[in-house]
Amino acid sequence: MPENRFSALFAEADAAFNGKYKMELNELAGLSKEEIDAVAPGTTDLKMYLILTQVVEQASKNNLSQAQLAEDIKELGELAVKIARKVPRLAALL
């Protein structure tokens, strides 16, 4: 593919989705709005879900340890932990 203004974004996405936590990231990305709403009723903007996804994406790109990823998720708060527990591979870390 020829270089364009989005090439860097594609490279970053490839690094995340092919990184250490690619399976977890794919499972997290596959959660439905209904699954997220079951954990966080009334949350309409899905802000925490998006932040959690970014944290897992960064961990995957940066090849963070499982302990560090778990710590980062816990640092986001109880809602992030509840959402992460919907993904079996992330639940195992928590």
ABEGO torsion letter per residue (X at the ends): XBBBAAAAAAAAAAAAAABAAAAAAAAAAABBAAAAAAABBGBAAGAAAAAAAAAAAAAAAAGBBAAAAAAAAAAAEAAAAAAAAABAAAAAAX
